[in-house]
Amino acid sequence: MSEELATQPEDRQQEDRRLLSRAQTGDMAAFEQLVEAHRDKVFGLALRMTRSEADAAEITQDTFLSAYQHLKDFRGDAAFGSWVHRIAANHALMRLRHRRVVQAVEDDIKGPEFTELGSLADYPERDWSRDAEEKALDAELGQAIQQATDRLPEGYREVFLLKDVEGLSYEQISELTGDSVPAIKSRLHRARLALREAIDLFYNQGALAE
């Protein structure tokens, strides 16, 4: 899962295991403590994926309901937080698919051009990576990246969030989405290029303003 989740304090993981053991025997108070500990992160993931607080709230409720219904099936091979994050991602994906069917519309993206073979036709020459690292905490840059992420079509944004934000493997994303690993890699590649273009534009505008 995400780096933050993967490196959560060992005492948090130990507490989760203790509460999980109690919850699996029917201790509702223990399960409520697990919900309290992980609710905000689950809501945050759902909000990033759906961009709707109402949808994120419902996804959060559905996630913990599903977790409770399958508590006895969870063997603890992964951290409890990682498990509920995968459940949340799955519910968010289902919600987005339903939304696409209802709306039958996908956001347009103004991104880089590609050849018929799928390669980048015009790649920015500017090396923005060092600047991006040095100014990663810059509020304006963060806003530009967020806006670029929001403009990604849902299929691209889903893959970007699941891989680069939540840290899922290609195989895990494939399991969640039902798409092939090559298709996922292709969408992620294009999503990253679109974000690179947004970052490059941000610094070019800054240079022109100086």
C-alpha positions as CSV (number, residue, x, y, z in Angstrom):
1,M,0.0,0.0,0.0
2,S,1.1,3.6,0.4
3,E,4.5,4.3,2.0
4,E,2.8,6.0,4.9
5,L,0.7,2.9,5.5
6,A,3.5,0.5,4.9
7,T,5.7,2.3,7.5
8,Q,3.0,2.9,10.1
9,P,4.4,2.4,13.7
10,E,4.7,-1.1,14.8
11,D,2.7,-0.4,17.9
12,R,-0.2,0.5,15.6
13,Q,0.0,-2.8,13.7
14,Q,0.3,-4.7,17.0
15,E,-2.8,-2.9,18.3
16,D,-4.7,-3.6,15.1
17,R,-3.8,-7.3,15.5
18,R,-5.0,-7.3,19.1
19,L,-8.2,-5.6,18.2
20,L,-8.8,-7.8,15.2
21,S,-8.4,-10.9,17.3
22,R,-11.1,-9.6,19.6
23,A,-13.3,-8.4,16.8
24,Q,-13.2,-11.8,15.1
25,T,-14.8,-13.3,18.2
26,G,-17.7,-10.9,18.0
27,D,-16.3,-8.0,20.1
28,M,-18.1,-5.0,18.5
29,A,-16.3,-2.5,20.6
30,A,-12.9,-3.8,19.3
31,F,-14.1,-3.5,15.7
32,E,-15.4,0.1,16.4
33,Q,-11.8,0.9,17.5
34,L,-10.4,-0.4,14.3
35,V,-12.9,1.7,12.3
36,E,-11.9,4.8,14.3
37,A,-8.2,4.2,13.7
38,H,-8.5,3.8,9.9
39,R,-11.6,5.7,9.0
40,D,-9.9,9.0,8.0
41,K,-7.4,7.3,5.6
42,V,-10.2,5.2,4.0
43,F,-12.3,8.4,3.5
44,G,-9.2,10.2,2.1
45,L,-8.6,7.5,-0.5
46,A,-12.3,7.4,-1.5
47,L,-12.3,11.2,-1.8
48,R,-9.2,11.3,-4.0
49,M,-10.7,8.7,-6.3
50,T,-14.2,10.0,-6.6
51,R,-13.8,13.7,-5.9
52,S,-17.1,13.6,-4.0
53,E,-17.5,13.9,-0.3
54,A,-20.9,12.3,-0.4
55,D,-19.6,9.3,-2.4
56,A,-16.5,9.1,-0.2
57,A,-18.7,8.9,2.9
58,E,-20.8,6.1,1.5
59,I,-17.7,4.3,0.3
60,T,-16.3,4.5,3.8
61,Q,-19.4,3.0,5.3
62,D,-19.6,0.3,2.7
63,T,-15.9,-0.5,3.2
64,F,-16.2,-1.1,6.9
65,L,-19.4,-3.0,6.5
66,S,-17.7,-5.3,4.0
67,A,-14.7,-5.6,6.4
68,Y,-17.0,-6.6,9.2
69,Q,-18.9,-9.2,7.1
70,H,-15.6,-10.8,6.1
71,L,-13.7,-10.5,9.4
72,K,-13.5,-14.2,9.9
73,D,-12.1,-14.7,6.4
74,F,-9.2,-12.3,7.1
75,R,-6.1,-14.3,8.1
76,G,-3.8,-11.4,8.7
77,D,-1.5,-12.0,5.8
78,A,-1.3,-8.3,5.3
79,A,-1.8,-5.4,7.8
80,F,-5.4,-4.6,8.6
81,G,-5.0,-1.1,7.3
82,S,-3.8,-2.5,3.9
83,W,-6.7,-4.8,3.8
84,V,-9.3,-2.2,4.3
85,H,-7.6,0.1,1.8
86,R,-8.0,-2.5,-0.9
87,I,-11.6,-3.0,0.0
88,A,-12.1,0.8,-0.2
89,A,-10.3,1.0,-3.6
90,N,-12.6,-1.8,-4.9
91,H,-15.8,0.0,-3.7
92,A,-14.5,3.3,-5.2
93,L,-13.9,1.6,-8.5
94,M,-17.4,0.2,-8.5
95,R,-18.8,3.6,-7.7
96,L,-16.9,5.2,-10.6
97,R,-18.0,2.5,-13.0
98,H,-21.6,3.1,-12.0
99,R,-21.1,6.8,-12.4
100,R,-19.7,6.4,-15.9
101,V,-22.7,4.2,-17.0
102,V,-25.2,6.8,-15.6
103,Q,-23.4,9.9,-17.0
104,A,-22.0,8.2,-20.1
105,V,-19.4,11.1,-20.1
106,E,-15.7,11.1,-19.4
107,D,-13.7,14.2,-18.7
108,D,-11.5,15.4,-21.5
109,I,-7.7,15.6,-21.0
110,K,-5.3,18.0,-22.5
111,G,-2.2,16.0,-22.4
112,P,0.9,15.1,-24.5
113,E,0.5,13.9,-28.0
114,F,1.3,10.2,-28.9
115,T,2.2,8.5,-32.1
116,E,0.2,5.6,-33.6
117,L,2.6,3.2,-31.8
118,G,1.8,4.8,-28.5
119,S,5.2,6.6,-28.0
120,L,5.4,10.3,-26.9
121,A,5.5,12.5,-29.9
122,D,6.8,15.7,-28.2
123,Y,8.6,15.2,-24.9
124,P,9.4,18.3,-22.8
125,E,13.2,18.9,-22.8
126,R,13.3,20.7,-19.5
127,D,14.6,18.6,-16.6
128,W,12.0,19.5,-14.0
129,S,12.6,16.6,-11.6
130,R,15.3,18.3,-9.5
131,D,13.2,21.4,-9.2
132,A,10.1,19.4,-8.3
133,E,12.0,17.6,-5.5
134,E,13.4,20.9,-4.2
135,K,10.0,22.6,-4.2
136,A,7.8,19.6,-3.4
137,L,6.3,21.4,-0.4
138,D,5.5,24.5,-2.4
139,A,1.8,25.2,-2.1
140,E,1.3,26.5,-5.6
141,L,3.1,23.5,-7.1
142,G,1.0,21.2,-5.0
143,Q,-2.2,22.9,-6.2
144,A,-1.1,22.6,-9.8
145,I,-0.4,18.9,-9.5
146,Q,-3.8,18.4,-7.8
147,Q,-5.6,20.2,-10.5
148,A,-3.8,18.2,-13.2
149,T,-4.7,15.0,-11.3
150,D,-8.3,16.1,-11.2
151,R,-8.3,16.7,-15.0
152,L,-7.2,13.1,-15.7
153,P,-10.0,10.9,-17.1
154,E,-11.3,8.6,-14.4
155,G,-9.5,5.5,-15.8
156,Y,-6.2,7.2,-15.7
157,R,-6.7,8.9,-12.4
158,E,-7.7,5.6,-10.8
159,V,-4.5,3.9,-11.9
160,F,-2.3,6.8,-10.9
161,L,-3.9,7.0,-7.4
162,L,-3.8,3.2,-6.8
163,K,-0.2,2.8,-8.0
164,D,1.7,6.1,-7.2
165,V,-0.3,7.3,-4.2
166,E,-1.6,4.1,-2.6
167,G,1.4,2.0,-3.7
168,L,-0.5,-1.1,-5.0
169,S,1.3,-3.5,-7.3
170,Y,0.3,-3.8,-10.9
171,E,-1.1,-7.3,-10.1
172,Q,-3.2,-5.9,-7.3
173,I,-4.6,-3.1,-9.5
174,S,-5.3,-5.7,-12.2
175,E,-7.2,-7.8,-9.6
176,L,-9.2,-4.8,-8.6
177,T,-10.0,-3.4,-12.0
178,G,-10.1,-6.5,-14.1
179,D,-7.8,-4.9,-16.6
180,S,-4.6,-6.4,-17.9
181,V,-1.2,-5.4,-16.5
182,P,0.0,-4.0,-19.9
183,A,-3.2,-1.9,-20.1
184,I,-2.7,-0.6,-16.6
185,K,1.0,0.3,-17.3
186,S,0.0,2.1,-20.5
187,R,-2.6,4.3,-18.7
188,L,-0.2,5.0,-15.8
189,H,2.5,6.0,-18.3
190,R,0.2,8.5,-19.9
191,A,-1.1,9.8,-16.6
192,R,2.5,10.4,-15.4
193,L,3.3,12.2,-18.7
194,A,0.3,14.5,-18.3
195,L,1.4,15.4,-14.8
196,R,4.9,16.0,-16.0
197,E,3.5,18.4,-18.5
198,A,1.6,20.2,-15.8
199,I,4.7,20.5,-13.7
200,D,6.8,21.7,-16.6
201,L,4.1,24.3,-17.4
202,F,4.1,25.5,-13.8
203,Y,7.9,26.2,-13.9
204,N,7.8,27.7,-17.3
205,Q,5.1,30.1,-16.2
206,G,7.2,30.9,-13.1
207,A,10.2,31.6,-15.3
208,L,8.2,33.9,-17.6
209,A,7.0,35.8,-14.5
210,E,10.5,36.6,-13.3
